[in-house]
Structure formats: structure tokens, C-alpha cells
Amino acid sequence: MADILIDVANANFYSSPSGGTLVNVGAVSLNEFDLQNVGGNAYINNFTDITLEINSGQTNKWSVTGDNGFAGFTHTTTKPMPGVVRFQTSVPEEFTLSAGVELSVQQLPSGVDNLLWVVSDGSKVITKEARATSVTFSASELNELSASGTALVQVAAYNSESQTFGGKKIYFINETVDSKFVTLN
């Protein structure tokens, strides 16, 4: 199947530095596209806007009007979007958990700080971070997962930066993700 590229933008603002609850910070936009404040004060793009003009190598402009203790700001990321990450075509569609799982990508994308690797049976998720073109999840690392015909493997290439506005540190994360549905035996 050919790649299906979908742009997704998300923003969350918490009531305390250690988390807490999500708060409303007014209007939020990315690259002039308004995000919606959905239930619980999570901001996300309209699901019909699948092309937000988020492209590898570009920087992104965030605008927030501010509210609930957050100052308004406009910020253009200094780190550009990472290159598109893609699994190797040799990544199988079926894995035997007792044999472990090896995942690999075609190449290390440009502009990436790290890669987040994921194996999920649909209920539990096992992750690793490695800035490498391949990673192996051993059988013992996967022992919490169950056999599943609706499992998922993912790799996310990302970079991050932070800025302080009105005394609050804001983190900006750019990422590209490749996902593949698999069977775990």
C-alpha cells in the first residue's frame, strides 16, 4: 500500500509543571491553522484538515492568545521538521513474541534528535529510544504483550526544543511517524 501522509497538530497546557490538569489557554494555531479545543482542554487540528502544510525541513509557527496563567506568545521553532521516517520493506507483517522483534528503517532521517520505537498488542505498549536504523526487542522485553491479530509497530523520528513565555517553559516537539499493523504470535 502506498504511503498515506496525514498532518496532525496537538497542543496541551498543564496547570502545573509536573502535569496536573489541562487548561484553556485561548486560541491556539499552527502555521495559521486554528486548532480546536476539544473535551478536556486538549487542542488538535480539525480532523478534516489533514494537510496543514507540515513538511520535512520546515520550521513551524505556533500562536497562542494566552489565558489561565499562560502568557500569549508566537514562536517559530528553530529546529525544522525531521525527515520522513519509513520502515524497511523487510519488516515482516507477523512476529513471534518468543523470538523477539527486530525493526529497521530505511535510513536515519535528517534533523532528528532521537527515534522512539513502539510495539503494541492493542492493550499494552513497549517502547525503546534509540537513534539508530534498527532496534531489537528481546522476548523478555515483550513478555507483557499478548498474541494479537491487531497489533502495531511504530517508529517516531522527533526533535524537541523549549522556550519560556511568561515564566512558563513550553516544549515544542516535531515528529514524523511510520506505523504498520502486524500480527503477534
C-alpha positions as CSV (number, residue, x, y, z in Angstrom):
1,M,0.0,0.0,0.0
2,A,1.2,3.5,-0.8
3,D,2.1,5.9,2.0
4,I,-0.8,7.9,3.4
5,L,0.5,11.2,4.7
6,I,-1.6,12.9,7.3
7,D,-0.6,16.0,9.2
8,V,-1.7,16.2,12.9
9,A,-1.2,19.1,15.3
10,N,-1.7,18.8,19.0
11,A,-1.1,21.2,22.0
12,N,-1.5,20.6,25.7
13,F,-1.0,23.1,28.5
14,Y,-1.0,21.8,32.1
15,S,-1.9,23.5,35.4
16,S,1.4,22.8,37.0
17,P,5.0,22.0,35.9
18,S,4.6,18.4,36.9
19,G,1.4,17.9,35.0
20,G,-1.9,18.4,36.7
21,T,-5.0,19.1,34.6
22,L,-5.2,20.6,31.1
23,V,-6.2,24.3,31.0
24,N,-7.7,26.5,28.4
25,V,-5.1,29.0,27.0
26,G,-7.3,30.7,24.5
27,A,-6.9,30.4,20.7
28,V,-4.0,28.1,19.5
29,S,-2.8,27.9,15.9
30,L,-0.1,26.2,14.0
31,N,1.1,27.7,10.7
32,E,-2.0,29.8,10.6
33,F,-4.4,26.8,11.0
34,D,-6.6,27.1,14.1
35,L,-6.6,24.2,16.5
36,Q,-9.8,23.1,18.2
37,N,-10.1,23.0,22.0
38,V,-11.7,19.5,22.3
39,G,-13.1,18.0,25.5
40,G,-10.8,18.4,28.5
41,N,-8.8,21.4,27.0
42,A,-6.7,19.3,24.6
43,Y,-6.1,21.2,21.3
44,I,-6.0,19.4,18.0
45,N,-6.5,20.2,14.4
46,N,-9.9,19.7,12.7
47,F,-9.9,16.1,11.6
48,T,-10.8,17.2,8.1
49,D,-7.6,19.3,7.9
50,I,-5.2,16.5,7.0
51,T,-2.8,18.8,5.2
52,L,-1.5,21.5,7.5
53,E,1.5,22.2,5.3
54,I,3.8,20.5,7.8
55,N,6.8,19.4,5.6
56,S,10.2,17.9,6.4
57,G,12.8,20.5,6.8
58,Q,10.5,23.4,7.6
59,T,10.0,25.3,10.8
60,N,6.6,25.7,12.4
61,K,4.9,28.8,13.7
62,W,2.8,28.5,16.9
63,S,0.5,31.2,18.1
64,V,-1.3,31.2,21.5
65,T,-3.5,34.0,22.8
66,G,-3.0,33.1,26.4
67,D,-5.3,32.5,29.4
68,N,-5.3,30.7,32.8
69,G,-1.8,31.8,33.8
70,F,-0.3,31.4,30.4
71,A,1.0,34.4,28.5
72,G,0.2,34.8,24.9
73,F,3.0,34.1,22.5
74,T,4.1,33.5,18.9
75,H,7.0,31.2,18.4
76,T,8.6,29.7,15.2
77,T,10.6,26.6,16.0
78,T,14.3,26.8,15.4
79,K,14.5,23.1,14.7
80,P,12.9,22.0,11.5
81,M,10.6,19.1,11.0
82,P,12.6,15.8,10.8
83,G,12.8,13.9,7.5
84,V,10.1,11.3,6.9
85,V,10.8,8.0,8.6
86,R,9.9,4.8,6.9
87,F,10.2,1.2,7.9
88,Q,12.3,-1.1,5.8
89,T,10.1,-3.2,3.4
90,S,11.7,-6.2,5.1
91,V,9.9,-5.6,8.4
92,P,7.5,-8.6,8.4
93,E,3.8,-8.5,9.0
94,E,3.9,-11.3,11.6
95,F,6.2,-11.7,14.6
96,T,6.7,-14.5,17.1
97,L,7.0,-12.9,20.5
98,S,9.1,-15.6,21.9
99,A,11.7,-14.9,19.2
100,G,11.8,-11.1,19.8
101,V,11.0,-8.4,17.3
102,E,13.6,-6.6,15.1
103,L,12.5,-3.3,13.5
104,S,14.5,-1.3,11.0
105,V,14.1,1.9,9.0
106,Q,15.3,2.8,5.5
107,Q,17.6,5.5,6.9
108,L,18.1,7.8,9.8
109,P,16.0,10.9,8.9
110,S,17.6,14.3,8.8
111,G,17.0,16.7,11.6
112,V,16.2,14.0,14.2
113,D,17.2,14.1,17.9
114,N,16.1,10.5,18.5
115,L,13.8,7.7,17.4
116,L,11.0,6.3,19.5
117,W,10.3,2.6,18.7
118,V,7.0,1.0,19.6
119,V,5.5,-2.5,19.7
120,S,1.9,-2.7,20.9
121,D,-0.6,-5.6,21.2
122,G,-3.5,-3.1,21.3
123,S,-3.6,-3.1,25.1
124,K,0.0,-2.7,26.2
125,V,2.8,-0.7,24.7
126,I,6.5,-1.5,24.9
127,T,8.9,1.3,23.8
128,K,12.6,2.0,23.2
129,E,14.5,5.1,22.3
130,A,17.5,4.6,20.0
131,R,19.0,6.9,17.4
132,A,19.8,4.0,15.1
133,T,18.5,2.4,11.9
134,S,17.4,-0.7,13.7
135,V,16.4,-1.9,17.1
136,T,15.6,-5.3,18.6
137,F,13.0,-6.0,21.3
138,S,14.0,-9.2,23.1
139,A,11.5,-11.9,24.1
140,S,11.9,-10.9,27.7
141,E,11.2,-7.2,26.9
142,L,8.0,-8.3,25.2
143,N,6.8,-10.8,27.8
144,E,3.9,-8.4,28.9
145,L,2.4,-8.5,25.4
146,S,-0.2,-11.0,24.3
147,A,-0.7,-12.6,20.9
148,S,-2.8,-10.3,18.8
149,G,-4.0,-10.0,15.2
150,T,-4.5,-6.3,15.6
151,A,-1.0,-5.3,16.8
152,L,1.0,-2.3,15.8
153,V,4.7,-1.4,15.4
154,Q,5.7,2.3,15.1
155,V,8.8,4.4,14.8
156,A,8.7,8.1,15.5
157,A,11.6,10.4,14.4
158,Y,11.5,13.5,16.6
159,N,13.3,16.6,17.8
160,S,12.4,19.0,20.5
161,E,13.2,22.4,21.9
162,S,11.8,24.6,24.7
163,Q,11.2,28.3,25.3
164,T,10.0,30.2,28.3
165,F,7.0,32.6,28.0
166,G,5.6,34.4,31.0
167,G,7.7,32.3,33.3
168,K,6.4,29.0,32.0
169,K,8.5,26.6,30.0
170,I,6.9,25.4,26.8
171,Y,8.1,22.4,24.9
172,F,7.8,22.1,21.1
173,I,8.1,18.6,19.6
174,N,8.3,17.9,15.9
175,E,7.9,14.3,14.7
176,T,7.2,12.1,11.8
177,V,5.8,8.6,12.4
178,D,5.5,5.4,10.4
179,S,3.0,2.8,11.6
180,K,2.4,-0.8,10.5
181,F,-0.3,-3.2,11.5
182,V,1.1,-6.6,12.4
183,T,0.2,-9.9,13.9
184,L,1.9,-11.0,17.1
185,N,2.1,-14.8,17.8
